[in-house]
């Protein structure tokens, strides 16, 4: 009888055949010899059934049908890979196959891929587990010699299935329930809720609210220019006896009172010479560790602006198409302890401008097998770090070449010695006032040489040296004193790089030690799924890219506010993932029964759904505001989605046209009953547009005004508009409407159409002065 080996992906199936040796015949969907049939999945090829697969009536989203809790979860092939599933199932059912070998990735997700596939096939054949931590031939052979039984993997499989079923329960029920409560109809909008994506969104929204609430504070820094015999240097005032406080903006060089800063300046000016002392020490900087996927995505976003998804696509192409790097979907930064020889072979294969630094590593014998920063089996999960392969270089496109160069140089540099700097800290004391200056000089480039740095090319932060001419103790004179007025800055919006980092380290946001420890190795999502989560949040219009930043949309704030209102904001916190991971680890270790865990998830699902269905906003939920109704002068109270009177006789929404209105804009609209033109409205398709807003007295509702027919190309009522300039060519008045600049031609030319120039071209706002220049000369400046 033969053994059927099922790998997670085709490339692994090929590697297994090479390691097993002998001759394998290549068939359509598998390899085969006298002992083995080797095939693969393509990642997940089986999934949990959807609600409508259990009951066709659940194809329609109804609150009354929630919660949906299957008594037994059913499986089905994923539609796009169904032919692959059928092919694997056919091999499982072959009469000459006696044993199934699970060779999917060594981890919870790999176990889930196989267990769902095996379960749906309904096979009863015995299962063995091939547990590989390295893809070298010797490691694969060792894994075949030490296979685990199916029973040994039972706990891991149960943990994997429990995680999958729990995500289904929360995702399906909360998404349908929240969607119905917020939008009424599935067709209009979907409020996706998930254990990973919602806390990720929560971090982005929380950061945006920190920015909105931020109030800058004035502070002053005192910078003095000092003169010694060898030149000039600057020093910054340091507060005496400074200690870190709860004030996150406080720094040793910040003075919070202008009067104190001015007094200090006068004291320094009249202080005579400064006494100078230097402290010099050697600083060493080791090369950064090898890339895992998240670090690669983060740095590619910082350096080249690539979205995380794009970096993954490029890395996948380098791995699958060009075979020039190892498996990229990894969360490890270490290599197997049996990999030094492979590393040496890879270094010898690198060419072009990588050849010299790579050969230097080999020639100087810098590959140290005992270096645990590089070779460490304990720091390897399903896969090891991303490095180049010995494969001969192929022609790459520009984007692929950039990612490959990052990976190859990181790989070479990890074997180099540390870079060495001389760091000098200078203290200049005027009376009792201390001023600090720092200088840094590269002494030995070490690994920085791989990136083109040398002692000659490095940019030194040098200080003019003290000499005997400056006295003993050395002294300096004061050339200039500057009191710099600065303001504290709000936190920056997340970029994809910083959001990936925040997702990876989300466990730090969890207060309970046990839950934080459970998240330490995983964070929110996995390296392979984080890019997908970010893209999903953008696709579902919860976030949008603003250059390199990520900004939450009003839809995101509405979701977070609603979950808080129904007391389900636990869904927005990383602690939920921490709690699940803690319990899933216990299931893996046999300390918790999976049925107990799932009972807790079912109870949680029922409780959240009940909160969604029963929530009704009461007067207790209202917050007072300083806005008033323009119709009866009654105060307006802030509710979840609007400012309204207590009797609900009048309300004005906080989000209009998919744009969040700030309070001052609403105040102007309430007082003047018209505001605009306002930018930033979005259509259902996501297209931006501008408009005036009018408050209609008859309906007491806000209506859009697109500039008196301007949007539809109809006749414009210029009497309602105010001109801002004269057209230099025609003499006609130039007006600004919601979407365009329009020239009203003077009398005598009334039969001609008005000249119209869009206010925004290729998503770039056209200023008024450029419109005049365009009318006058026929072109604008470079915009």
Secondary structure by P-SEA (a helix, b strand, c coil): cbbbbbcccaaaaaaaaaaaccbbbbcccccccccbbbbccccccccccccccccccccccccccccccccbbbbbccccaaaaaaaaaaaaacccccbbbbcccccaaaaaaaaaaaaaaccccbbbbbccccccaaaaaaaaacccccccaaaaaaaaaaaaaaaaaaaaaaaaaaaaacccccccccccccccaaaaaaaaaaaaaaaaabbbbbbbbbbbbbbcccbbbbbbbbbccccccccccccccccccaaaaaaaaaaaaaccbbbbbbbbbbbbbcccccccaaaaaaaaaaaccccaaaaaaaaaaacccccccccccccccccccccaaaaaaaaaaccccaaaaaaaaaaacccccccccccccccccccccccccccccccccaaaaaaaaaaaaaaaacccccbbbbbbbbbbbcccbbbbbbbbbbcccccccccccccccccccccccccccccccbbbbbccccbbbbbbbccccccaaaaaaaaaacccccccaaaaaaaccccccccccaaaaaaaaaaaccccccccbbbbcaaaaaaaaaaaaacccccccaaaaaaaaaaaaaaaaccccaaaaaaaaaaaaaaaaaaaaaccccccccccccccccccccbbbbcccccccccccbbbbcccccccccaaaaaaaaacccccccccccccccccbbbbbbbcccccbbbbbccccccccccccccccccccccccccbbbbbcccbbbbbccccccccccbbbbcccccccccaaaaaaaaaccccccc
